[in-house]
Amino acid sequence: MALMPRIATRADVQRLLLEGAQLVEVLPAADYAQGHLALAQNLPLKELDEGSASRLDRARPVVVYCNDTV
């Protein structure tokens, strides 16, 4: 059974990453290049499709991050 998305606290994210979760930033590539979280992969939301998502390990949890300042 797949787990449903949920909002995670900072402590949740730290624990998940220590347990082997993947960190994905969905920022546009230019924003990602200006600065991103350490070890984060960039999969821009507007470009996210089955092909780009195939870079992820389906056996490991995924933590998705987007810094929206709007």
Biopython code that builds the backbone (N, CA, C, O; Angstrom):
import numpy as np
from Bio.PDB.StructureBuilder import StructureBuilder

atoms = [
    (1, "MET", "N", (0.843, -1.174, 0.000)),
    (1, "MET", "CA", (0.000, 0.000, 0.000)),
    (1, "MET", "C", (0.892, 1.241, 0.000)),
    (1, "MET", "O", (1.842, 1.322, 0.779)),
    (2, "ALA", "N", (0.596, 2.192, -0.855)),
    (2, "ALA", "CA", (1.358, 3.440, -0.935)),
    (2, "ALA", "C", (0.947, 4.372, 0.200)),
    (2, "ALA", "O", (-0.225, 4.438, 0.570)),
    (3, "LEU", "N", (1.916, 5.081, 0.738)),
    (3, "LEU", "CA", (1.631, 6.067, 1.773)),
    (3, "LEU", "C", (1.160, 7.353, 1.123)),
    (3, "LEU", "O", (1.628, 7.719, 0.044)),
    (4, "MET", "N", (0.257, 8.021, 1.762)),
    (4, "MET", "CA", (-0.281, 9.273, 1.240)),
    (4, "MET", "C", (0.631, 10.434, 1.630)),
    (4, "MET", "O", (1.280, 10.382, 2.675)),
    (5, "PRO", "N", (0.689, 11.473, 0.812)),
    (5, "PRO", "CA", (1.485, 12.657, 1.148)),
    (5, "PRO", "C", (0.977, 13.296, 2.438)),
    (5, "PRO", "O", (-0.211, 13.238, 2.756)),
    (6, "ARG", "N", (1.906, 13.905, 3.169)),
    (6, "ARG", "CA", (1.533, 14.630, 4.372)),
    (6, "ARG", "C", (2.563, 15.707, 4.647)),
    (6, "ARG", "O", (3.687, 15.652, 4.147)),
    (7, "ILE", "N", (2.176, 16.672, 5.435)),
    (7, "ILE", "CA", (3.102, 17.719, 5.845)),
    (7, "ILE", "C", (3.984, 17.154, 6.950)),
    (7, "ILE", "O", (3.494, 16.494, 7.866)),
    (8, "ALA", "N", (5.277, 17.414, 6.861)),
    (8, "ALA", "CA", (6.229, 16.886, 7.831)),
    (8, "ALA", "C", (6.894, 18.025, 8.585)),
    (8, "ALA", "O", (7.132, 19.098, 8.031)),
    (9, "THR", "N", (7.188, 17.780, 9.841)),
    (9, "THR", "CA", (7.935, 18.746, 10.636)),
    (9, "THR", "C", (9.414, 18.620, 10.291)),
    (9, "THR", "O", (9.834, 17.675, 9.623)),
    (10, "ARG", "N", (10.183, 19.578, 10.755)),
    (10, "ARG", "CA", (11.635, 19.520, 10.547)),
    (10, "ARG", "C", (12.202, 18.235, 11.146)),
    (10, "ARG", "O", (13.052, 17.586, 10.537)),
    (11, "ALA", "N", (11.736, 17.872, 12.329)),
    (11, "ALA", "CA", (12.206, 16.643, 12.983)),
    (11, "ALA", "C", (11.832, 15.409, 12.156)),
    (11, "ALA", "O", (12.621, 14.470, 12.047)),
    (12, "ASP", "N", (10.625, 15.414, 11.574)),
    (12, "ASP", "CA", (10.209, 14.305, 10.704)),
    (12, "ASP", "C", (11.161, 14.168, 9.522)),
    (12, "ASP", "O", (11.603, 13.068, 9.190)),
    (13, "VAL", "N", (11.469, 15.297, 8.895)),
    (13, "VAL", "CA", (12.349, 15.279, 7.720)),
    (13, "VAL", "C", (13.733, 14.791, 8.100)),
    (13, "VAL", "O", (14.307, 13.963, 7.392)),
    (14, "GLN", "N", (14.277, 15.277, 9.188)),
    (14, "GLN", "CA", (15.601, 14.831, 9.628)),
    (14, "GLN", "C", (15.608, 13.324, 9.873)),
    (14, "GLN", "O", (16.542, 12.631, 9.469)),
    (15, "ARG", "N", (14.576, 12.823, 10.530)),
    (15, "ARG", "CA", (14.491, 11.384, 10.808)),
    (15, "ARG", "C", (14.388, 10.598, 9.504)),
    (15, "ARG", "O", (15.086, 9.600, 9.323)),
    (16, "LEU", "N", (13.527, 11.042, 8.601)),
    (16, "LEU", "CA", (13.356, 10.351, 7.328)),
    (16, "LEU", "C", (14.652, 10.302, 6.530)),
    (16, "LEU", "O", (14.987, 9.269, 5.952)),
    (17, "LEU", "N", (15.383, 11.418, 6.496)),
    (17, "LEU", "CA", (16.642, 11.447, 5.754)),
    (17, "LEU", "C", (17.675, 10.522, 6.385)),
    (17, "LEU", "O", (18.423, 9.850, 5.675)),
    (18, "LEU", "N", (17.721, 10.484, 7.706)),
    (18, "LEU", "CA", (18.636, 9.564, 8.393)),
    (18, "LEU", "C", (18.281, 8.108, 8.106)),
    (18, "LEU", "O", (19.146, 7.233, 8.123)),
    (19, "GLU", "N", (17.007, 7.860, 7.845)),
    (19, "GLU", "CA", (16.537, 6.504, 7.543)),
    (19, "GLU", "C", (16.643, 6.171, 6.053)),
    (19, "GLU", "O", (16.256, 5.079, 5.636)),
    (20, "GLY", "N", (17.162, 7.102, 5.248)),
    (20, "GLY", "CA", (17.406, 6.807, 3.840)),
    (20, "GLY", "C", (16.430, 7.405, 2.850)),
    (20, "GLY", "O", (16.454, 7.035, 1.676)),
    (21, "ALA", "N", (15.572, 8.314, 3.279)),
    (21, "ALA", "CA", (14.631, 8.943, 2.350)),
    (21, "ALA", "C", (15.381, 9.809, 1.333)),
    (21, "ALA", "O", (16.499, 10.259, 1.585)),
    (22, "GLN", "N", (14.752, 10.028, 0.199)),
    (22, "GLN", "CA", (15.290, 10.886, -0.853)),
    (22, "GLN", "C", (14.715, 12.281, -0.689)),
    (22, "GLN", "O", (13.530, 12.436, -0.395)),
    (23, "LEU", "N", (15.541, 13.287, -0.876)),
    (23, "LEU", "CA", (15.096, 14.670, -0.774)),
    (23, "LEU", "C", (15.010, 15.248, -2.177)),
    (23, "LEU", "O", (15.988, 15.231, -2.925)),
    (24, "VAL", "N", (13.836, 15.760, -2.531)),
    (24, "VAL", "CA", (13.592, 16.288, -3.874)),
    (24, "VAL", "C", (13.086, 17.714, -3.766)),
    (24, "VAL", "O", (12.104, 17.985, -3.075)),
    (25, "GLU", "N", (13.759, 18.620, -4.452)),
    (25, "GLU", "CA", (13.290, 20.001, -4.547)),
    (25, "GLU", "C", (12.622, 20.152, -5.909)),
    (25, "GLU", "O", (13.184, 19.767, -6.934)),
    (26, "VAL", "N", (11.416, 20.716, -5.907)),
    (26, "VAL", "CA", (10.663, 20.881, -7.149)),
    (26, "VAL", "C", (10.737, 22.315, -7.665)),
    (26, "VAL", "O", (9.882, 22.754, -8.434)),
    (27, "LEU", "N", (11.755, 23.027, -7.239)),
    (27, "LEU", "CA", (11.983, 24.393, -7.698)),
    (27, "LEU", "C", (12.399, 24.397, -9.160)),
    (27, "LEU", "O", (12.941, 23.404, -9.645)),
    (28, "PRO", "N", (12.157, 25.498, -9.877)),
    (28, "PRO", "CA", (12.712, 25.619, -11.229)),
    (28, "PRO", "C", (14.237, 25.468, -11.176)),
    (28, "PRO", "O", (14.866, 25.806, -10.174)),
    (29, "ALA", "N", (14.810, 24.967, -12.244)),
    (29, "ALA", "CA", (16.246, 24.689, -12.289)),
    (29, "ALA", "C", (17.091, 25.919, -11.940)),
    (29, "ALA", "O", (18.104, 25.791, -11.254)),
    (30, "ALA", "N", (16.691, 27.099, -12.399)),
    (30, "ALA", "CA", (17.464, 28.318, -12.114)),
    (30, "ALA", "C", (17.463, 28.629, -10.617)),
    (30, "ALA", "O", (18.492, 29.022, -10.068)),
    (31, "ASP", "N", (16.329, 28.459, -9.958)),
    (31, "ASP", "CA", (16.254, 28.679, -8.510)),
    (31, "ASP", "C", (17.082, 27.646, -7.765)),
    (31, "ASP", "O", (17.774, 27.979, -6.803)),
    (32, "TYR", "N", (17.018, 26.405, -8.200)),
    (32, "TYR", "CA", (17.798, 25.325, -7.590)),
    (32, "TYR", "C", (19.290, 25.642, -7.707)),
    (32, "TYR", "O", (20.045, 25.436, -6.757)),
    (33, "ALA", "N", (19.714, 26.142, -8.869)),
    (33, "ALA", "CA", (21.126, 26.466, -9.089)),
    (33, "ALA", "C", (21.605, 27.587, -8.165)),
    (33, "ALA", "O", (22.774, 27.620, -7.781)),
    (34, "GLN", "N", (20.703, 28.502, -7.809)),
    (34, "GLN", "CA", (21.073, 29.611, -6.917)),
    (34, "GLN", "C", (21.258, 29.146, -5.482)),
    (34, "GLN", "O", (21.993, 29.774, -4.720)),
    (35, "GLY", "N", (20.614, 28.075, -5.111)),
    (35, "GLY", "CA", (20.752, 27.547, -3.767)),
    (35, "GLY", "C", (19.728, 26.472, -3.498)),
    (35, "GLY", "O", (18.559, 26.599, -3.862)),
    (36, "HIS", "N", (20.180, 25.411, -2.857)),
    (36, "HIS", "CA", (19.281, 24.304, -2.550)),
    (36, "HIS", "C", (19.776, 23.570, -1.308)),
    (36, "HIS", "O", (20.907, 23.758, -0.862)),
    (37, "LEU", "N", (18.918, 22.746, -0.773)),
    (37, "LEU", "CA", (19.277, 21.954, 0.396)),
    (37, "LEU", "C", (20.328, 20.915, 0.014)),
    (37, "LEU", "O", (20.299, 20.355, -1.082)),
    (38, "ALA", "N", (21.244, 20.671, 0.930)),
    (38, "ALA", "CA", (22.295, 19.678, 0.685)),
    (38, "ALA", "C", (21.671, 18.321, 0.381)),
    (38, "ALA", "O", (20.698, 17.919, 1.017)),
    (39, "LEU", "N", (22.231, 17.631, -0.582)),
    (39, "LEU", "CA", (21.822, 16.292, -1.005)),
    (39, "LEU", "C", (20.488, 16.240, -1.743)),
    (39, "LEU", "O", (20.018, 15.154, -2.083)),
    (40, "ALA", "N", (19.870, 17.391, -1.996)),
    (40, "ALA", "CA", (18.580, 17.405, -2.682)),
    (40, "ALA", "C", (18.757, 17.198, -4.183)),
    (40, "ALA", "O", (19.677, 17.739, -4.797)),
    (41, "GLN", "N", (17.868, 16.413, -4.752)),
    (41, "GLN", "CA", (17.777, 16.269, -6.199)),
    (41, "GLN", "C", (16.810, 17.327, -6.710)),
    (41, "GLN", "O", (15.896, 17.737, -5.994)),
    (42, "ASN", "N", (17.008, 17.760, -7.925)),
    (42, "ASN", "CA", (16.090, 18.740, -8.506)),
    (42, "ASN", "C", (15.221, 18.063, -9.557)),
    (42, "ASN", "O", (15.718, 17.529, -10.549)),
    (43, "LEU", "N", (13.925, 18.095, -9.321)),
    (43, "LEU", "CA", (12.929, 17.652, -10.294)),
    (43, "LEU", "C", (11.915, 18.780, -10.399)),
    (43, "LEU", "O", (10.913, 18.768, -9.685)),
    (44, "PRO", "N", (12.151, 19.759, -11.276)),
    (44, "PRO", "CA", (11.246, 20.903, -11.367)),
    (44, "PRO", "C", (9.799, 20.464, -11.558)),
    (44, "PRO", "O", (9.500, 19.624, -12.406)),
    (45, "LEU", "N", (8.916, 21.036, -10.768)),
    (45, "LEU", "CA", (7.507, 20.646, -10.783)),
    (45, "LEU", "C", (6.904, 20.730, -12.180)),
    (45, "LEU", "O", (6.153, 19.840, -12.579)),
    (46, "LYS", "N", (7.217, 21.781, -12.925)),
    (46, "LYS", "CA", (6.640, 21.953, -14.262)),
    (46, "LYS", "C", (7.186, 20.947, -15.273)),
    (46, "LYS", "O", (6.633, 20.794, -16.363)),
    (47, "GLU", "N", (8.266, 20.268, -14.912)),
    (47, "GLU", "CA", (8.853, 19.271, -15.800)),
    (47, "GLU", "C", (8.675, 17.854, -15.271)),
    (47, "GLU", "O", (9.119, 16.890, -15.895)),
    (48, "LEU", "N", (8.026, 17.735, -14.124)),
    (48, "LEU", "CA", (7.869, 16.436, -13.489)),
    (48, "LEU", "C", (6.912, 15.562, -14.289)),
    (48, "LEU", "O", (5.757, 15.917, -14.521)),
    (49, "ASP", "N", (7.423, 14.422, -14.699)),
    (49, "ASP", "CA", (6.618, 13.451, -15.422)),
    (49, "ASP", "C", (7.141, 12.061, -15.082)),
    (49, "ASP", "O", (8.042, 11.914, -14.256)),
    (50, "GLU", "N", (6.587, 11.069, -15.705)),
    (50, "GLU", "CA", (6.979, 9.691, -15.397)),
    (50, "GLU", "C", (8.468, 9.467, -15.665)),
    (50, "GLU", "O", (9.134, 8.749, -14.919)),
    (51, "GLY", "N", (8.983, 10.077, -16.718)),
    (51, "GLY", "CA", (10.396, 9.905, -17.056)),
    (51, "GLY", "C", (11.323, 10.501, -16.017)),
    (51, "GLY", "O", (12.274, 9.850, -15.583)),
    (52, "SER", "N", (11.052, 11.744, -15.613)),
    (52, "SER", "CA", (11.928, 12.370, -14.619)),
    (52, "SER", "C", (11.761, 11.710, -13.253)),
    (52, "SER", "O", (12.730, 11.590, -12.504)),
    (53, "ALA", "N", (10.555, 11.287, -12.924)),
    (53, "ALA", "CA", (10.318, 10.617, -11.638)),
    (53, "ALA", "C", (10.982, 9.247, -11.592)),
    (53, "ALA", "O", (11.204, 8.704, -10.510)),
    (54, "SER", "N", (11.300, 8.687, -12.746)),
    (54, "SER", "CA", (11.945, 7.370, -12.767)),
    (54, "SER", "C", (13.363, 7.421, -12.191)),
    (54, "SER", "O", (13.960, 6.378, -11.921)),
    (55, "ARG", "N", (13.903, 8.631, -12.003)),
    (55, "ARG", "CA", (15.225, 8.764, -11.365)),
    (55, "ARG", "C", (15.169, 8.433, -9.881)),
    (55, "ARG", "O", (16.204, 8.205, -9.256)),
    (56, "LEU", "N", (13.977, 8.406, -9.320)),
    (56, "LEU", "CA", (13.814, 8.135, -7.898)),
    (56, "LEU", "C", (13.757, 6.632, -7.634)),
    (56, "LEU", "O", (13.297, 5.854, -8.470)),
    (57, "ASP", "N", (14.229, 6.249, -6.468)),
    (57, "ASP", "CA", (14.177, 4.861, -6.028)),
    (57, "ASP", "C", (12.807, 4.608, -5.410)),
    (57, "ASP", "O", (12.505, 5.132, -4.338)),
    (58, "ARG", "N", (11.989, 3.822, -6.066)),
    (58, "ARG", "CA", (10.609, 3.585, -5.616)),
    (58, "ARG", "C", (10.548, 2.848, -4.278)),
    (58, "ARG", "O", (9.502, 2.834, -3.631)),
    (59, "ALA", "N", (11.644, 2.245, -3.863)),
    (59, "ALA", "CA", (11.668, 1.498, -2.602)),
    (59, "ALA", "C", (11.958, 2.401, -1.398)),
    (59, "ALA", "O", (11.850, 1.963, -0.253)),
    (60, "ARG", "N", (12.326, 3.660, -1.660)),
    (60, "ARG", "CA", (12.673, 4.579, -0.571)),
    (60, "ARG", "C", (11.665, 5.722, -0.503)),
    (60, "ARG", "O", (11.163, 6.177, -1.531)),
    (61, "PRO", "N", (11.369, 6.185, 0.721)),
    (61, "PRO", "CA", (10.471, 7.339, 0.860)),
    (61, "PRO", "C", (11.042, 8.571, 0.155)),
    (61, "PRO", "O", (12.252, 8.692, -0.038)),
    (62, "VAL", "N", (10.143, 9.476, -0.224)),
    (62, "VAL", "CA", (10.535, 10.712, -0.895)),
    (62, "VAL", "C", (10.019, 11.894, -0.084)),
    (62, "VAL", "O", (8.839, 11.954, 0.262)),
    (63, "VAL", "N", (10.909, 12.831, 0.215)),
    (63, "VAL", "CA", (10.536, 14.082, 0.860)),
    (63, "VAL", "C", (10.622, 15.151, -0.215)),
    (63, "VAL", "O", (11.688, 15.370, -0.790)),
    (64, "VAL", "N", (9.506, 15.819, -0.491)),
    (64, "VAL", "CA", (9.446, 16.835, -1.535)),
    (64, "VAL", "C", (9.428, 18.204, -0.887)),
    (64, "VAL", "O", (8.689, 18.434, 0.070)),
    (65, "TYR", "N", (10.252, 19.126, -1.413)),
    (65, "TYR", "CA", (10.396, 20.446, -0.845)),
    (65, "TYR", "C", (10.261, 21.502, -1.936)),
    (65, "TYR", "O", (10.788, 21.347, -3.037)),
    (66, "CYS", "N", (9.556, 22.565, -1.616)),
    (66, "CYS", "CA", (9.457, 23.715, -2.511)),
    (66, "CYS", "C", (9.410, 24.968, -1.657)),
    (66, "CYS", "O", (8.589, 25.069, -0.745)),
    (67, "ASN", "N", (10.270, 25.908, -1.940)),
    (67, "ASN", "CA", (10.283, 27.175, -1.212)),
    (67, "ASN", "C", (9.479, 28.178, -2.019)),
    (67, "ASN", "O", (9.978, 28.745, -2.992)),
    (68, "ASP", "N", (8.256, 28.394, -1.622)),
    (68, "ASP", "CA", (7.368, 29.329, -2.309)),
    (68, "ASP", "C", (7.267, 30.602, -1.495)),
    (68, "ASP", "O", (6.764, 30.592, -0.372)),
    (69, "THR", "N", (7.747, 31.701, -2.063)),
    (69, "THR", "CA", (7.754, 32.967, -1.329)),
    (69, "THR", "C", (6.569, 33.843, -1.702)),
    (69, "THR", "O", (6.498, 34.992, -1.265)),
    (70, "VAL", "N", (5.640, 33.331, -2.497)),
    (70, "VAL", "CA", (4.476, 34.114, -2.921)),
    (70, "VAL", "C", (3.472, 34.209, -1.791)),
    (70, "VAL", "O", (2.421, 34.829, -1.950)),
]
sb = StructureBuilder()
sb.init_structure("model")
sb.init_model(0)
sb.init_chain("A")
sb.init_seg("    ")
for serial, (resi, resn, name, xyz) in enumerate(atoms, 1):
    if name == "N":
        sb.init_residue(resn, " ", resi, " ")
    sb.init_atom(name, np.array(xyz, "f"), 0.0, 1.0, " ", f" {name:<3s}", serial, name[0])
structure = sb.get_structure()
